[in-house]
Amino acid sequence: PGSSASSQFCIAGFYIELYSYFLM
């Protein structure tokens, strides 16, 4: 499950960066 959680966390970070870019 560790690998899965890491993957989800990476995806979440990517979405957060994309959202920040759009908000800018």
PDB file of N, CA, C and O in Angstrom:
ATOM      1  N   PRO A   1       0.819  -1.220   0.000  1.00  0.00           N
ATOM      2  CA  PRO A   1       0.000   0.000   0.000  1.00  0.00           C
ATOM      3  C   PRO A   1       0.852   1.268   0.000  1.00  0.00           C
ATOM      4  O   PRO A   1       0.400   2.330  -0.427  1.00  0.00           O
ATOM      5  N   GLY A   2       2.083   1.145   0.482  1.00  0.00           N
ATOM      6  CA  GLY A   2       2.963   2.319   0.529  1.00  0.00           C
ATOM      7  C   GLY A   2       3.142   2.926  -0.853  1.00  0.00           C
ATOM      8  O   GLY A   2       3.063   4.142  -1.029  1.00  0.00           O
ATOM      9  N   SER A   3       3.385   2.058  -1.832  1.00  0.00           N
ATOM     10  CA  SER A   3       3.621   2.554  -3.193  1.00  0.00           C
ATOM     11  C   SER A   3       2.376   3.292  -3.700  1.00  0.00           C
ATOM     12  O   SER A   3       2.473   4.350  -4.321  1.00  0.00           O
ATOM     13  N   SER A   4       1.214   2.710  -3.420  1.00  0.00           N
ATOM     14  CA  SER A   4      -0.034   3.316  -3.894  1.00  0.00           C
ATOM     15  C   SER A   4      -0.213   4.691  -3.257  1.00  0.00           C
ATOM     16  O   SER A   4      -0.570   5.654  -3.936  1.00  0.00           O
ATOM     17  N   ALA A   5       0.035   4.781  -1.951  1.00  0.00           N
ATOM     18  CA  ALA A   5      -0.135   6.061  -1.256  1.00  0.00           C
ATOM     19  C   ALA A   5       0.837   7.086  -1.844  1.00  0.00           C
ATOM     20  O   ALA A   5       0.471   8.243  -2.049  1.00  0.00           O
ATOM     21  N   SER A   6       2.062   6.667  -2.111  1.00  0.00           N
ATOM     22  CA  SER A   6       3.055   7.593  -2.665  1.00  0.00           C
ATOM     23  C   SER A   6       2.582   8.104  -4.016  1.00  0.00           C
ATOM     24  O   SER A   6       2.717   9.288  -4.324  1.00  0.00           O
ATOM     25  N   SER A   7       2.022   7.195  -4.826  1.00  0.00           N
ATOM     26  CA  SER A   7       1.555   7.590  -6.161  1.00  0.00           C
ATOM     27  C   SER A   7       0.426   8.614  -6.023  1.00  0.00           C
ATOM     28  O   SER A   7       0.403   9.625  -6.724  1.00  0.00           O
ATOM     29  N   GLN A   8      -0.509   8.337  -5.109  1.00  0.00           N
ATOM     30  CA  GLN A   8      -1.636   9.261  -4.917  1.00  0.00           C
ATOM     31  C   GLN A   8      -1.119  10.620  -4.466  1.00  0.00           C
ATOM     32  O   GLN A   8      -1.602  11.655  -4.926  1.00  0.00           O
ATOM     33  N   PHE A   9      -0.135  10.620  -3.562  1.00  0.00           N
ATOM     34  CA  PHE A   9       0.410  11.882  -3.044  1.00  0.00           C
ATOM     35  C   PHE A   9       1.058  12.671  -4.184  1.00  0.00           C
ATOM     36  O   PHE A   9       0.898  13.889  -4.268  1.00  0.00           O
ATOM     37  N   CYS A  10       1.779  11.985  -5.051  1.00  0.00           N
ATOM     38  CA  CYS A  10       2.450  12.647  -6.174  1.00  0.00           C
ATOM     39  C   CYS A  10       1.399  13.280  -7.087  1.00  0.00           C
ATOM     40  O   CYS A  10       1.548  14.419  -7.529  1.00  0.00           O
ATOM     41  N   ILE A  11       0.338  12.522  -7.359  1.00  0.00           N
ATOM     42  CA  ILE A  11      -0.724  13.045  -8.233  1.00  0.00           C
ATOM     43  C   ILE A  11      -1.360  14.269  -7.578  1.00  0.00           C
ATOM     44  O   ILE A  11      -1.640  15.256  -8.258  1.00  0.00           O
ATOM     45  N   ALA A  12      -1.589  14.215  -6.267  1.00  0.00           N
ATOM     46  CA  ALA A  12      -2.216  15.337  -5.559  1.00  0.00           C
ATOM     47  C   ALA A  12      -1.331  16.575  -5.685  1.00  0.00           C
ATOM     48  O   ALA A  12      -1.827  17.672  -5.942  1.00  0.00           O
ATOM     49  N   GLY A  13      -0.028  16.400  -5.505  1.00  0.00           N
ATOM     50  CA  GLY A  13       0.901  17.533  -5.620  1.00  0.00           C
ATOM     51  C   GLY A  13       0.850  18.119  -7.024  1.00  0.00           C
ATOM     52  O   GLY A  13       0.880  19.338  -7.195  1.00  0.00           O
ATOM     53  N   PHE A  14       0.774  17.258  -8.020  1.00  0.00           N
ATOM     54  CA  PHE A  14       0.736  17.732  -9.413  1.00  0.00           C
ATOM     55  C   PHE A  14      -0.523  18.571  -9.645  1.00  0.00           C
ATOM     56  O   PHE A  14      -0.475  19.630 -10.270  1.00  0.00           O
ATOM     57  N   TYR A  15      -1.650  18.071  -9.125  1.00  0.00           N
ATOM     58  CA  TYR A  15      -2.912  18.812  -9.292  1.00  0.00           C
ATOM     59  C   TYR A  15      -2.849  20.151  -8.564  1.00  0.00           C
ATOM     60  O   TYR A  15      -3.335  21.161  -9.072  1.00  0.00           O
ATOM     61  N   ILE A  16      -2.245  20.157  -7.367  1.00  0.00           N
ATOM     62  CA  ILE A  16      -2.141  21.397  -6.585  1.00  0.00           C
ATOM     63  C   ILE A  16      -1.300  22.418  -7.359  1.00  0.00           C
ATOM     64  O   ILE A  16      -1.649  23.597  -7.406  1.00  0.00           O
ATOM     65  N   GLU A  17      -0.202  21.973  -7.963  1.00  0.00           N
ATOM     66  CA  GLU A  17       0.645  22.906  -8.722  1.00  0.00           C
ATOM     67  C   GLU A  17      -0.134  23.436  -9.915  1.00  0.00           C
ATOM     68  O   GLU A  17      -0.066  24.625 -10.228  1.00  0.00           O
ATOM     69  N   LEU A  18      -0.878  22.552 -10.584  1.00  0.00           N
ATOM     70  CA  LEU A  18      -1.655  22.974 -11.754  1.00  0.00           C
ATOM     71  C   LEU A  18      -2.703  24.004 -11.321  1.00  0.00           C
ATOM     72  O   LEU A  18      -2.909  25.008 -12.003  1.00  0.00           O
ATOM     73  N   TYR A  19      -3.364  23.753 -10.187  1.00  0.00           N
ATOM     74  CA  TYR A  19      -4.389  24.678  -9.690  1.00  0.00           C
ATOM     75  C   TYR A  19      -3.750  26.024  -9.365  1.00  0.00           C
ATOM     76  O   TYR A  19      -4.300  27.076  -9.691  1.00  0.00           O
ATOM     77  N   SER A  20      -2.579  25.982  -8.717  1.00  0.00           N
ATOM     78  CA  SER A  20      -1.890  27.232  -8.373  1.00  0.00           C
ATOM     79  C   SER A  20      -1.573  28.022  -9.640  1.00  0.00           C
ATOM     80  O   SER A  20      -1.714  29.244  -9.670  1.00  0.00           O
ATOM     81  N   TYR A  21      -1.150  27.322 -10.675  1.00  0.00           N
ATOM     82  CA  TYR A  21      -0.815  27.991 -11.933  1.00  0.00           C
ATOM     83  C   TYR A  21      -2.050  28.683 -12.498  1.00  0.00           C
ATOM     84  O   TYR A  21      -1.972  29.813 -12.980  1.00  0.00           O
ATOM     85  N   PHE A  22      -3.200  27.993 -12.436  1.00  0.00           N
ATOM     86  CA  PHE A  22      -4.447  28.562 -12.976  1.00  0.00           C
ATOM     87  C   PHE A  22      -4.891  29.759 -12.143  1.00  0.00           C
ATOM     88  O   PHE A  22      -5.379  30.754 -12.678  1.00  0.00           O
ATOM     89  N   LEU A  23      -4.712  29.651 -10.806  1.00  0.00           N
ATOM     90  CA  LEU A  23      -5.126  30.748  -9.926  1.00  0.00           C
ATOM     91  C   LEU A  23      -4.263  31.979 -10.191  1.00  0.00           C
ATOM     92  O   LEU A  23      -4.741  33.108 -10.080  1.00  0.00           O
ATOM     93  N   MET A  24      -3.019  31.768 -10.534  1.00  0.00           N
ATOM     94  CA  MET A  24      -2.126  32.890 -10.830  1.00  0.00           C
ATOM     95  C   MET A  24      -2.624  33.563 -12.086  1.00  0.00           C
ATOM     96  O   MET A  24      -2.031  34.542 -12.538  1.00  0.00           O
TER      97      MET A  24
END
